[in-house]
Amino acid sequence: MPVLDSFLGGKWRSGSGKLTALKDAATGVDVGQIPSVATDLAVSLEFARSVGGSELRELTFTERAQILKDLSKYLFGHIDEFVEVSYHTGATRKDASVDIDGGIGTLAVFASQGIKQLPDSKIMPDGEIEPLSKGGEFSGKHIYTPRRGVAVQINAYNFPVWGMLEKFAPAFLAGMPTLVKPASQTAYLTHAVFRKIIDSGILPEGSISLLAAGPTGLLESLLTQDTLAFTGSAKTASALRSHPAFIQRGARFNAEADSLNCSIMGPDVAMEDDEFDIFIDQIVEEMTIKAGQKCTAIRRVFVSEPQIDEVVEALISRLSDVVIGDPRGSAVTMGPLVSIAQREELIQSLNELLVDCRLVYGNLNRIELRDADSESGAFISPFVLVADDLLSATPHQVEPFGPVVTVMPYSQIEEAFQAAALGNGSLVASLVTRDDQVARSFVESLSPWHGRLLITNAENARASTGHGIAMPQMLHGGPGRAGGGEELGGLRSVVHYMQRTAVQGNPTLLGQL
């Protein structure tokens, strides 16, 4: 089994300490090992700050954007290689397209936006010159400049490629070097893509590093000008946020955490409408893509009370057609969870939900598989639960990170909006309706509780990117439980890695800046 090495200080370095075996999610076969400790982490971070940061700050925004464009073209040429590795994570080819194709596509989007919208300079203007004196000889202007630290990213296991590239792109465009810390379970896929990035020779020296080991010493090595972008559980995000690196030394912290996303079917939608099928298709898609292991996946489903039986029956009918098995099989439409341990975690969440909910579809003890063994792989059935009481506690508190939804009835649409807010902050909520007034109320009621809202009907469904897809041009993040941070959002995300400064002086000089 290969032992993953880290790329630190501009060199590939072996780690040390205990080795953890990494297993194929479908077969249980060992595919690699990851060490617990990296070598000279503090020194390597300083190399990134001094060498990588200096190299990047010598480039203009346009030059950095062109490098991202070249890198995206190079990586697109190696997608087939990455997909072969991705099968080990339990991902089908369709799942891999979200992670791999989507991640590389995000690089291309940031490259395009940088070339078209950012100045060919090293300073980004923010607003117009503001006169500060009656005669106009003294003025002020806000500008953005790159921070002098490292953009550290700690990623979740479910998006080992997209998670790396969607954080790297805005940081690189801002002029800040990046250190990637992937989740151990799927670090071998991140490692495969990262190695191609280094082999390409496209990036400036020191502009990207890889920590393929445990995080020991990482937070302790962060300094004032560094940033940390974290994706993972709300519990871990809360623990990280309280570290002295952030509350004492002033390093920046951004979190994108798990959340109880929801989808609402408007009261105007009837079973014979196209919107009904759109609603059902969307839920099944979110349950089965990556086996529901997406931070944006639908967990709660709100339906008008008279239609709840119709919705449940339609979901059961569609889920009965799902083919579960080894993701390498062309007929398979849902692969396994990422690991046996993750399956045990999901079963625990299911048991917690069943305190307030009843199970209407799914079986913990028996599952029909295609070309796979339930003992070796982390396979699990999709589950549909129903909470007869809209205000039942657990559906609004417990997130089952897998192919599980809880359907809940509402009497008035306002009740659904109020229940959606009980998730205490989520990444995304979606609504299927033809009624513009319902859609307007949805936006007014749930915007404070969500980072993104999606409104779908028969007119836009074909063009819609869907409930669970975070587009690079749009904000990704959410308040409260979802972490309170922001990622993506086009060029909005670039300024997270820059310092805004008010410069006061002669208006001629300010104009030149």
GIHUWO-V331864 format. One record per helix or strand. SS is the DSSP state (~ for helix, > for strand). FROM is the first residue (numbers start at 0). LEN is the number of residues. Records with the same first field share a line. If there is no record, write none. Layout:
# GIHUWO-V331864
SS: FROM-LEN ; FROM-LEN
This chain:
# GIHUWO-V331864
>: 2-1 ; 5-3 ; 10-3 ; 15-8 ; 29-8 ; 123-8 ; 138-8 ; 149-5 ; 176-5 ; 207-3 ; 212-1 ; 226-6 ; 251-6 ; 261-4 ; 299-5 ; 323-2 ; 333-1 ; 357-4 ; 368-2 ; 382-5 ; 403-7 ; 425-7 ; 449-7 ; 474-4 ; 484-4 ; 497-8
~: 40-17 ; 60-16 ; 78-11 ; 92-25 ; 156-3 ; 161-13 ; 183-17 ; 218-3 ; 233-8 ; 243-4 ; 273-19 ; 304-15 ; 339-14 ; 393-3 ; 412-9 ; 435-14 ; 479-3 ; 489-8 ; 506-6
